[in-house]
Amino acid sequence: MKVRIKFTKEGSAKFIGHLDTMRYFQKALRRAGLPVAFSGGYSPHMIMSFAAPLGVGTTSLGEYFDLELTQTVPTSVIEGKLNSTMAEGIRVLSARAVEDAKASKAMSLVAAADYLVEFREGKEPEVPWLEKIEEFFALSSITVLKKTKRSEKEVDIRPYIYEMKPKGSQVFLKLASASANYTKPELVIDAFQKWLGCEPKDFCYQIQRLEVYADTGSETQHSFLSLEALGEKIE
């Protein structure tokens, strides 16, 4: 049985890095007593695959990993057993059975993600900015200097910003998140501030990831569906 787990990462848990989050769930699964499948060979390990890694310091209401079990377990039982072992700031929202024929590993499915970005107190742009968001989003091109481990190059990130709008005093973003076009929310808001004529201040954002999506559409017409929606409950 292949299961997709959706969980939150809030509070002090936002400072736990991706590898430590993986180790945390490996221990939690053992405590929960679930029939987890292991790989073969001399160094067997739990068969699990996490979706898009979350940056340290970013909170989330929609993180995912896939897990293989050796037998069928009701999804409500999986949720209950895991939540009985969770530490503060991490909570399992759902467990869904996923057929291999319909969905591959969570990481390979990721196409987009939703974010809320909020400026820390005293670090907002020094010009009126909320009413400028839609004008910025309407630009045909947004060129930034994107750094990789080996080089720097200019990239037009506008095709990878699927949605951008004010939400109260925050900015809502839907951004490309596939490995080939992964776009950080900080990169977009930095570009927005520079377009406003402001220099971004250090540590000026609080970011929350809201959801992660697969793209069930085509190259020309996106159709985003949450990773959770690709699975189903099992009674």
N, C-alpha and C positions, 0 to 999 in steps of 0.2 A: 504494500500500500504506500503510495506516494502522497505526502501531506504538505500543504503550504501553510506556514504559520505567519500571522500578521501580529506585530507587537509594537508597543510604544517605547520611546526612549526619552525620558524627561528628567527634570531636576538635576541632581548631581551625576546621574547616569550619562549625561551628555558629554562628560569628560572621559568616558571609557572609550578607548580606541577600537577599531574594527576587529583586530585579532583577539583582543581581550573579550570583546562581545561574543565572538565565536567560542572561545574557551568557556565563557560563562554559561552559554547554552548547552555545551557538552556536559558540563557538571549538572546543570539543572535537569537535563533529560535523564541522567542517571538517578538523581534524587526522585524524579517523578515516577520511575519504574516502568517507563514505556518500552515496548519491544523494538528497540532501534536496530536497524540493519547495519552490519559492519562490512567493510571491504575485506577481501581475502589477502593472502600473502603473509610475509613475515612481520609486517607492521600494520595490522588492521586498524581502521579508523571509522568513525561514524559516517554514514553516507548522507551528507547534507551540503547544501549549496545556498549561500547568501546572495541576495540581490545587491543593488548598488550600494557600495560602502558609504557610510555617513561620516562627514567631517567632524573631528573633535570639536566640541563646543556647540554643535547644532542639535537641537531637539527634534523629535519626530513623532508623528501620530500614525505613521504608515511604513514601518520597516517589515521586511519579509525574509524568510529562508525556507527552503524546501528540505524535506526530511523523508527518508525511507524507513518504513516499519516492516517487520517480518510477518505481521498479521493485521487483519482489519480491526480497527478500534473506532467506536463512535466519535465523531469530531467533538462533540460536547464533553466527552470524557477526557480527550486530549487537552482541551482548553482548561478544564478544571484541575487536572493533575499538574499541568505546567504552572498555572497561576498559584497553586499552593506552594510552589518553590521559588517564586519570583522575589527579587530584592526590590527595594524602594526605587521608583522611577522607571521600572520595566514591567509592563503588563501585557499579557497575551490577549489580543482583541478577537481573534478568530483562528480556527483551524479548518482547512478545506481540503478535501480529497481531490487530487489532480491526476487525470489520466495521461500517461506518457504520450499517447497518440495525439493528444490535443495541446499539450504544452510541454516545452522542454525545460531545462533548468532555469530557475528564476533570474539569474544574472544575464543569461543570453536573451531573455524576453524584454528586459527593461528598455523602454523607448523614451519615456518622458516622466517628469515629476512636478508636483505642485509645491510651492513654497510661500511662506509669509515672511517678509523682511520688515523689521522694525528698527528705526534708528535709536541708539541709546541716548538717554537724556543728555542734552547739551552737545550732541554730535550731529545734529541735523544740518542739512545744507543751509547756508546763511541767506538764502533767497527763497521766495515762495516756490514750492516744488510739487505739491500734490496735484495742482491743476495742470502741471506740465507733463505728467506721466503719459497721457494719451497722445500728446504731440510727439513725444520721444518714440513711443511705440509705432507711430505712423511713419517713421523714417523708412526709406527704402533700403538703407545700408547703415550698419553700425560697426565700424572697424575698430578693433582693439589689438593690442600687442599681447599675444598669448604665449606664455612661457611653458616649455616642456623641459624634461630632464637634460636634453641635449642642445636645445636651441630656443630662439625666440622668433616668432613670425607674426605678421599681420594677418588677422582673420576677420571676415565679416560674420558676426554672430547673429545678425538679424534673422536669417532663416531658422535659427534654432530657438528663437523666442516666440513661442506659440501664443502666449497670452501675457499681458501685463496691464494691470489696472490698480487704481487706489482702492483700498479696503479699510475704511476708517482712517486711522493715522498710519496704516501699514501699506505695504506694496504686495499685491498678489502676483505671482509669476507661475507660468507653466513653461518649463524649459526642456529641451532635448537632453536625454540622459543616457543614450546608448554610448558604448565605449568609443565609437568613432566620432561622435559629435557632442560629447558630454560638456555641458555649459554650467558653470558655477553661478549661483545667484549673486555672489559677491562681485563677479566679473561684470555682470549686467548692471548692477547698481553703481559700481565704480564708473562705468561708462556713462551712465545717466548723470552722475554728479559732474563729471568732466564736461559733458555736453551743456550742463547748466552754468559752467564756468567756475565750478567749485573743486577744490582739491580734497579728495576723500581723506578723512581722518583715520588714524589707527584705531582698530577695534571698535568701529562705529556701528556695527550691525548686530542685531539678534535675529537668528534665522531658525525657522521651524519648517521641516519638511512635512507636508500634509498627506501626500499619497504618491504611489509609484504606479506607472502604467505600462502596459504592453500596447503595441500598435497593431490593430487588426485590419487596418485599411491598406492603402496602396502608397506608392512613393509620392503621388500627386494629391492624394486625398487621405489625410490621417483620420483614424477612428480609434481613439484611445479607450482602453478598458482596464480597470484596476486589476492588479495581479490576483487579488482576492476573488474578483468576479469570474475568473477563469476556472475556479474550482467549485465544489458543491459539498453540502453537508451530508454526512453519513450517520444514519441513526443506528 
